[in-house]
């Protein structure tokens, strides 16, 4: 297998850096929507949402987020971990799909990304979300 040229390696490095920033921003926004860093749960959360928020807060402290004054919590470590997990689930899904190893968890048949796209449309999901779920089932 040939290696990438220096220019292509730099372009790949820049693309990965930008993608990482986007993933962390998205994770931070999702965490913020649950009010994980806030002292109190947002009023729009139902009971399962509040339970999920408490679990996220606890996990954030496990990965290094600190409680500050008045029960406010830093969420930077949690956002990094969420972005990291999501990014690697997508990479794994892409690897599996490119090598004809991605399989439908219920039927056991191999799937291409275009087939995942069709299934994702039927289920009103993002193709990468669905492919990531299928890949996660294979771990």
C-alpha positions as a Markdown table, in Angstrom:
| # | Residue | x | y | z |
|---|---|---|---|---|
| 1 | Unk | 0.0 | 0.0 | 0.0 |
| 2 | Unk | 1.4 | 3.4 | -1.0 |
| 3 | Unk | 1.8 | 6.1 | 1.6 |
| 4 | Unk | 0.2 | 9.5 | 1.2 |
| 5 | Unk | 2.2 | 12.4 | -0.1 |
| 6 | Unk | 3.3 | 15.2 | 2.3 |
| 7 | Unk | 0.6 | 17.5 | 0.9 |
| 8 | Unk | -2.2 | 14.9 | 1.3 |
| 9 | Unk | -1.0 | 14.1 | 4.8 |
| 10 | Unk | -1.2 | 17.8 | 5.7 |
| 11 | Unk | -4.7 | 18.0 | 4.2 |
| 12 | Unk | -5.8 | 15.0 | 6.1 |
| 13 | Unk | -4.4 | 16.4 | 9.3 |
| 14 | Unk | -6.3 | 19.7 | 8.8 |
| 15 | Unk | -9.5 | 17.8 | 7.9 |
| 16 | Unk | -9.3 | 15.7 | 11.0 |
| 17 | Unk | -8.6 | 18.7 | 13.2 |
| 18 | Unk | -11.6 | 20.6 | 11.8 |
| 19 | Unk | -13.8 | 17.5 | 12.2 |
| 20 | Unk | -12.6 | 17.1 | 15.8 |
| 21 | Unk | -13.6 | 20.7 | 16.6 |
| 22 | Unk | -17.0 | 20.2 | 15.0 |
| 23 | Unk | -17.6 | 17.0 | 16.9 |
| 24 | Unk | -16.6 | 18.6 | 20.2 |
| 25 | Unk | -18.8 | 21.6 | 19.5 |
| 26 | Unk | -21.8 | 19.3 | 18.7 |
| 27 | Unk | -21.2 | 17.2 | 21.8 |
| 28 | Unk | -21.0 | 20.4 | 23.9 |
| 29 | Unk | -24.3 | 21.7 | 22.5 |
| 30 | Unk | -26.0 | 18.4 | 23.2 |
| 31 | Unk | -24.7 | 18.3 | 26.7 |
| 32 | Unk | -25.8 | 21.9 | 27.2 |
| 33 | Unk | -29.3 | 21.1 | 26.0 |
| 34 | Unk | -29.6 | 18.7 | 28.9 |
| 35 | Unk | -28.3 | 21.4 | 31.3 |
| 36 | Unk | -25.5 | 19.1 | 32.5 |
| 37 | Unk | -23.4 | 22.0 | 33.7 |
| 38 | Unk | -26.2 | 23.9 | 35.3 |
| 39 | Unk | -27.1 | 23.6 | 39.0 |
| 40 | Unk | -30.7 | 22.7 | 38.2 |
| 41 | Unk | -32.3 | 20.6 | 35.4 |
| 42 | Unk | -33.9 | 22.7 | 32.6 |
| 43 | Unk | -37.7 | 22.7 | 32.9 |
| 44 | Unk | -38.2 | 21.0 | 29.4 |
| 45 | Unk | -36.7 | 17.7 | 30.6 |
| 46 | Unk | -39.1 | 14.9 | 31.6 |
| 47 | Unk | -38.2 | 12.3 | 34.2 |
| 48 | Unk | -36.1 | 10.1 | 31.9 |
| 49 | Unk | -34.3 | 13.2 | 30.6 |
| 50 | Unk | -33.5 | 14.3 | 34.2 |
| 51 | Unk | -32.2 | 10.8 | 35.0 |
| 52 | Unk | -30.0 | 10.9 | 31.9 |
| 53 | Unk | -28.8 | 14.3 | 32.9 |
| 54 | Unk | -27.8 | 13.0 | 36.4 |
| 55 | Unk | -26.0 | 10.1 | 34.8 |
| 56 | Unk | -24.1 | 12.5 | 32.5 |
| 57 | Unk | -23.2 | 14.7 | 35.4 |
| 58 | Unk | -21.8 | 11.7 | 37.3 |
| 59 | Unk | -19.9 | 10.5 | 34.3 |
| 60 | Unk | -18.5 | 13.9 | 33.7 |
| 61 | Unk | -17.1 | 13.9 | 37.2 |
| 62 | Unk | -15.6 | 10.5 | 36.6 |
| 63 | Unk | -13.7 | 11.8 | 33.6 |
| 64 | Unk | -12.4 | 14.9 | 35.4 |
| 65 | Unk | -15.1 | 17.6 | 35.2 |
| 66 | Unk | -15.2 | 19.6 | 38.5 |
| 67 | Unk | -18.1 | 20.9 | 40.4 |
| 68 | Unk | -17.6 | 24.6 | 40.9 |
| 69 | Unk | -19.6 | 27.0 | 43.0 |
| 70 | Unk | -23.4 | 26.5 | 43.6 |
| 71 | Unk | -23.5 | 23.0 | 42.1 |
| 72 | Unk | -22.4 | 24.2 | 38.6 |
| 73 | Unk | -20.3 | 21.7 | 36.8 |
| 74 | Unk | -17.6 | 22.0 | 34.1 |
| 75 | Unk | -18.4 | 19.8 | 31.1 |
| 76 | Unk | -15.3 | 20.1 | 29.0 |
| 77 | Unk | -14.0 | 16.6 | 29.7 |
| 78 | Unk | -17.5 | 15.1 | 29.1 |
| 79 | Unk | -17.8 | 16.9 | 25.8 |
| 80 | Unk | -14.4 | 15.7 | 24.7 |
| 81 | Unk | -15.2 | 12.1 | 25.6 |
| 82 | Unk | -18.6 | 12.2 | 23.9 |
| 83 | Unk | -17.0 | 13.6 | 20.7 |
| 84 | Unk | -14.2 | 11.0 | 20.9 |
| 85 | Unk | -16.6 | 8.1 | 21.2 |
| 86 | Unk | -18.9 | 9.4 | 18.4 |
| 87 | Unk | -15.9 | 10.0 | 16.1 |
| 88 | Unk | -14.5 | 6.6 | 16.6 |
| 89 | Unk | -17.8 | 4.9 | 16.2 |
| 90 | Unk | -18.2 | 6.6 | 12.8 |
| 91 | Unk | -14.6 | 5.7 | 11.8 |
| 92 | Unk | -15.3 | 2.1 | 12.8 |
| 93 | Unk | -18.5 | 2.1 | 10.8 |
| 94 | Unk | -16.7 | 3.5 | 7.7 |
| 95 | Unk | -13.9 | 0.9 | 8.1 |
| 96 | Unk | -16.5 | -1.9 | 8.3 |
| 97 | Unk | -18.5 | -0.6 | 5.3 |
| 98 | Unk | -15.4 | -0.1 | 3.1 |
| 99 | Unk | -14.3 | -3.7 | 3.9 |
| 100 | Unk | -17.8 | -5.2 | 3.4 |
| 101 | Unk | -18.0 | -6.1 | 7.1 |
| 102 | Unk | -20.8 | -3.8 | 8.3 |
| 103 | Unk | -23.8 | -6.0 | 9.0 |
| 104 | Unk | -27.4 | -5.4 | 9.8 |
| 105 | Unk | -27.8 | -6.5 | 13.5 |
| 106 | Unk | -31.1 | -8.2 | 13.0 |
| 107 | Unk | -30.6 | -9.9 | 9.7 |
| 108 | Unk | -26.8 | -10.5 | 9.6 |
| 109 | Unk | -26.5 | -9.4 | 6.0 |
| 110 | Unk | -23.7 | -7.1 | 4.9 |
| 111 | Unk | -24.6 | -3.4 | 4.2 |
| 112 | Unk | -23.0 | -0.7 | 2.1 |
| 113 | Unk | -23.2 | 2.9 | 3.1 |
| 114 | Unk | -25.8 | 3.5 | 0.3 |
| 115 | Unk | -28.0 | 0.8 | 1.8 |
| 116 | Unk | -27.5 | 2.3 | 5.2 |
| 117 | Unk | -28.6 | 5.6 | 3.7 |
| 118 | Unk | -31.8 | 4.0 | 2.4 |
| 119 | Unk | -32.5 | 2.4 | 5.8 |
| 120 | Unk | -31.7 | 5.7 | 7.6 |
| 121 | Unk | -34.2 | 7.6 | 5.4 |
| 122 | Unk | -36.9 | 5.0 | 6.3 |
| 123 | Unk | -36.2 | 5.4 | 10.0 |
| 124 | Unk | -35.8 | 9.2 | 9.8 |
| 125 | Unk | -32.1 | 8.9 | 11.1 |
| 126 | Unk | -28.8 | 10.2 | 9.9 |
| 127 | Unk | -26.9 | 7.7 | 7.8 |
| 128 | Unk | -23.8 | 8.0 | 10.1 |
| 129 | Unk | -26.0 | 7.6 | 13.2 |
| 130 | Unk | -27.5 | 4.4 | 11.9 |
| 131 | Unk | -24.1 | 3.0 | 10.6 |
| 132 | Unk | -22.6 | 3.8 | 14.0 |
| 133 | Unk | -25.3 | 2.0 | 15.8 |
| 134 | Unk | -24.8 | -1.1 | 13.5 |
| 135 | Unk | -21.1 | -0.9 | 14.0 |
| 136 | Unk | -21.5 | -0.6 | 17.8 |
| 137 | Unk | -23.7 | -3.7 | 17.8 |
| 138 | Unk | -20.7 | -5.6 | 16.3 |
| 139 | Unk | -18.3 | -4.7 | 19.1 |
